[in-house]
Amino acid sequence: MILDDFVSFDEKGLYCKYGDFYIDPQLPATTAVISHAHADHAISGNNNVYCTRATASIMQLRYDRTAAKVFNIAAFNEPFKIGKVTVTLIPAGHMIGSAQILMEYEGTRYLYTGDYKLQPDATCEPIEWVTTDVLITESTFANPEIIHPDPVAEIRKINDIKSNILLGAYALGKSQRLINLITEHAPQKKILVHHKIMPINAIYEKMGFHPGKYQIYGRKLMKVQDEFVYIVPPFTFDSYIRATGVKRLFASGWKNLQVNNQDTLFISDHVDWNDILQTIANTRPKQVWTLHGKGDHLKAYFKDDIFVKILN
């Protein structure tokens, strides 16, 4: 039997009262299951954290001693118990170590996707499929008007840009994927990386995911017109708004983060409308619960075929 209150939101975030734990809490909690290491899902200060080894390593890099009191490292596809709930982490394909959280209680399965993507990405574990009774999906781009373009076609656009490129990207996940895509599909480009991205790259490499060819940024290098691509985090990118002699691009799935009309890089690490429909087909849920976006379009699309509940 599906329990309508299996998870619910309170002041700390998404809570499972049947296991007495939070999922990606927004405020420090006694027990937390963390889907991945992006800061909007993985805060510091929790007591007991359950997550993958890659997620723990990145949280420890970013938060040091306040990352968590105790990390309980869980391997993919190996069930463990929290209270009376059996939890299994399933690869989500979003970034290194990212996990869907499968929760089983009294014979019913609830699958929380976290952030996830279906597009191929050589810098993280590919998404895996399991069936579920309830799919709890992020719905950031759950709109039939939003279809993400092919990331390979997007990255190949920079082959036509002969000047140096200042490429803005989130330091964790996106930057490593861009290094890989550029190495594979624009091999003549010389990739420079901001110093804040380098420790994250080191974790990726330690975990067996080598992004590609790159070197740390040097000011003298960028003064030479030699098809350099300098990857920088958003704050640094914004501080270079008056930079001359370079083409400014920001790699994102969001239109408002594209910085010029002539050249855009729509590369998203989230699912689009078609991906969500594919996920529902693959996981075969009886109900779909949405969060982190709008579920209105899914509710209208499925009508009476699948019950859709909007959690927030």
PAKE-279435 format. One record per residue (C-alpha): x, y, z; residue in three letters. Coordinates in steps of 0.2 Angstrom, whole numbers, plus 5000, padded with zeros to 4 digits. Example, Ala and Ser with C-alpha at 12.3 -4.5 7.8 and 13.67 -1.06 7.14 Angstrom:
BEGIN
5062;4978;5039;ala
5068;4995;5036;ser
END
This chain:
BEGIN
5000;5000;5000;met
5006;5017;4995;ile
5007;5029;5010;leu
5003;5046;5006;asp
5013;5053;5020;asp
5029;5042;5017;phe
5039;5058;5014;val
5034;5076;5018;ser
5041;5093;5019;phe
5045;5102;5036;asp
5056;5117;5040;glu
5072;5106;5037;lys
5067;5099;5021;gly
5060;5082;5014;leu
5057;5070;5029;tyr
5054;5052;5030;cys
5045;5049;5047;lys
5045;5030;5044;tyr
5064;5029;5044;gly
5066;5046;5054;asp
5078;5053;5042;phe
5079;5068;5030;tyr
5083;5067;5011;ile
5095;5081;5005;asp
5090;5092;5020;pro
5091;5111;5019;gln
5095;5113;5037;leu
5106;5102;5048;pro
5098;5086;5053;ala
5102;5071;5065;thr
5101;5059;5050;thr
5102;5063;5032;ala
5103;5053;5016;val
5112;5064;5003;ile
5109;5061;4984;ser
5124;5071;4978;his
5137;5084;4983;ala
5130;5100;4975;his
5128;5113;4989;ala
5109;5114;4986;asp
5107;5096;4991;his
5122;5093;5002;ala
5124;5106;5017;ile
5136;5104;5031;ser
5132;5101;5049;gly
5122;5085;5048;asn
5126;5072;5062;asn
5124;5055;5052;asn
5126;5056;5033;val
5123;5042;5022;tyr
5130;5044;5004;cys
5142;5037;4991;thr
5161;5039;4994;arg
5162;5052;4980;ala
5149;5063;4988;thr
5157;5061;5005;ala
5174;5066;4998;ser
5168;5082;4989;ile
5158;5087;5005;met
5174;5085;5015;gln
5184;5095;5003;leu
5171;5109;5003;arg
5166;5109;5021;tyr
5181;5102;5030;asp
5177;5098;5048;arg
5159;5103;5047;thr
5155;5092;5033;ala
5146;5079;5045;ala
5149;5071;5062;lys
5149;5054;5054;val
5149;5048;5036;phe
5141;5031;5033;asn
5148;5027;5015;ile
5136;5016;5005;ala
5140;5007;4989;ala
5129;5008;4974;phe
5115;4994;4974;asn
5119;4988;4991;glu
5104;4989;5003;pro
5105;4996;5021;phe
5093;4999;5034;lys
5088;5016;5042;ile
5076;5012;5055;gly
5062;5001;5047;lys
5066;5008;5030;val
5078;4998;5018;thr
5088;5011;5007;val
5098;5007;4991;thr
5108;5020;4982;leu
5106;5019;4963;ile
5117;5028;4950;pro
5108;5044;4944;ala
5120;5050;4931;gly
5120;5068;4936;his
5138;5069;4942;met
5151;5059;4951;ile
5143;5049;4965;gly
5126;5055;4962;ser
5112;5043;4968;ala
5094;5040;4966;gln
5087;5035;4983;ile
5077;5019;4983;leu
5067;5017;4999;met
5057;5001;5003;glu
5044;5000;5017;tyr
5031;4987;5021;glu
5032;4980;5003;gly
5031;4997;4994;thr
5045;5005;4984;arg
5048;5024;4984;tyr
5062;5031;4972;leu
5068;5048;4975;tyr
5078;5053;4959;thr
5088;5068;4966;gly
5095;5077;4951;asp
5098;5065;4937;tyr
5101;5065;4918;lys
5100;5052;4904;leu
5113;5060;4892;gln
5129;5051;4891;pro
5143;5058;4902;asp
5160;5050;4903;ala
5164;5059;4920;thr
5151;5050;4931;cys
5142;5033;4933;glu
5128;5032;4920;pro
5110;5031;4927;ile
5103;5014;4931;glu
5085;5009;4931;trp
5074;5001;4944;val
5055;4999;4945;thr
5046;5008;4959;thr
5028;5010;4965;asp
5031;5029;4968;val
5043;5040;4958;leu
5048;5055;4967;ile
5056;5065;4953;thr
5064;5082;4952;glu
5054;5093;4939;ser
5066;5107;4935;thr
5063;5106;4916;phe
5046;5096;4917;ala
5039;5106;4902;asn
5035;5099;4885;pro
5042;5115;4877;glu
5060;5112;4885;ile
5070;5099;4875;ile
5089;5099;4879;his
5100;5099;4863;pro
5113;5086;4860;asp
5128;5091;4871;pro
5141;5085;4858;val
5133;5097;4844;ala
5133;5111;4857;glu
5152;5109;4862;ile
5157;5107;4843;arg
5151;5125;4841;lys
5167;5131;4849;ile
5177;5124;4834;asn
5171;5139;4824;asp
5177;5151;4837;ile
5195;5155;4834;lys
5198;5167;4848;ser
5202;5162;4866;asn
5186;5158;4876;ile
5182;5162;4894;leu
5170;5148;4898;leu
5159;5150;4914;gly
5153;5134;4922;ala
5149;5127;4939;tyr
5165;5120;4947;ala
5158;5103;4952;leu
5151;5092;4939;gly
5149;5104;4924;lys
5167;5109;4923;ser
5173;5091;4922;gln
5160;5086;4909;arg
5165;5101;4899;leu
5184;5096;4900;ile
5179;5079;4893;asn
5168;5085;4879;leu
5181;5098;4873;ile
5195;5085;4874;thr
5184;5073;4863;glu
5176;5085;4851;his
5187;5100;4850;ala
5204;5093;4852;pro
5213;5107;4845;gln
5208;5118;4860;lys
5219;5120;4875;lys
5210;5119;4891;ile
5215;5130;4906;leu
5206;5127;4922;val
5203;5139;4937;his
5213;5135;4953;his
5197;5132;4962;lys
5192;5118;4950;ile
5208;5108;4952;met
5205;5100;4969;pro
5188;5094;4962;ile
5197;5086;4947;asn
5209;5077;4958;ala
5194;5069;4967;ile
5187;5064;4950;tyr
5204;5056;4945;glu
5206;5047;4962;lys
5189;5039;4959;met
5194;5034;4941;gly
5185;5047;4931;phe
5199;5057;4921;his
5190;5072;4913;pro
5203;5074;4899;gly
5217;5086;4894;lys
5219;5102;4904;tyr
5231;5113;4914;gln
5230;5126;4927;ile
5227;5143;4922;tyr
5242;5155;4919;gly
5240;5173;4915;arg
5253;5173;4902;lys
5245;5159;4892;leu
5229;5168;4890;met
5238;5183;4883;lys
5242;5172;4868;val
5229;5170;4854;gln
5231;5151;4853;asp
5213;5144;4855;glu
5213;5143;4874;phe
5197;5139;4883;val
5198;5145;4901;tyr
5185;5137;4912;ile
5180;5147;4927;val
5167;5146;4941;pro
5152;5158;4940;pro
5159;5171;4952;phe
5176;5173;4943;thr
5166;5173;4926;phe
5155;5188;4932;asp
5171;5197;4938;ser
5178;5196;4920;tyr
5163;5205;4913;ile
5174;5218;4904;arg
5187;5205;4898;ala
5193;5210;4881;thr
5201;5198;4867;gly
5191;5183;4873;val
5174;5176;4868;lys
5163;5175;4884;arg
5152;5159;4885;leu
5142;5151;4900;phe
5138;5133;4898;ala
5121;5130;4906;ser
5103;5123;4902;gly
5096;5140;4908;trp
5092;5153;4894;lys
5095;5167;4907;asn
5113;5161;4909;leu
5118;5163;4891;gln
5128;5179;4889;val
5127;5183;4871;asn
5115;5179;4856;asn
5128;5175;4844;gln
5136;5160;4853;asp
5127;5149;4866;thr
5131;5133;4875;leu
5115;5124;4881;phe
5122;5110;4890;ile
5111;5104;4905;ser
5114;5091;4918;asp
5096;5089;4922;his
5082;5079;4913;val
5071;5088;4900;asp
5053;5084;4897;trp
5056;5068;4886;asn
5069;5062;4898;asp
5056;5062;4912;ile
5043;5053;4901;leu
5057;5040;4897;gln
5060;5038;4916;thr
5042;5035;4920;ile
5041;5022;4906;ala
5057;5014;4913;asn
5052;5014;4931;thr
5034;5010;4929;arg
5027;5019;4944;pro
5009;5019;4950;lys
5011;5036;4956;gln
5023;5051;4952;val
5027;5064;4965;trp
5036;5080;4959;thr
5047;5092;4968;leu
5061;5105;4963;his
5050;5113;4949;gly
5032;5112;4943;lys
5022;5096;4941;gly
5007;5104;4932;asp
5012;5099;4915;his
5015;5080;4920;leu
4998;5081;4929;lys
4989;5087;4914;ala
4999;5075;4902;tyr
4994;5059;4912;phe
4977;5064;4917;lys
4969;5048;4925;asp
4982;5036;4918;asp
4995;5040;4932;ile
4991;5049;4948;phe
5003;5064;4949;val
5005;5073;4966;lys
5015;5090;4967;ile
5025;5089;4983;leu
5031;5107;4982;asn
END
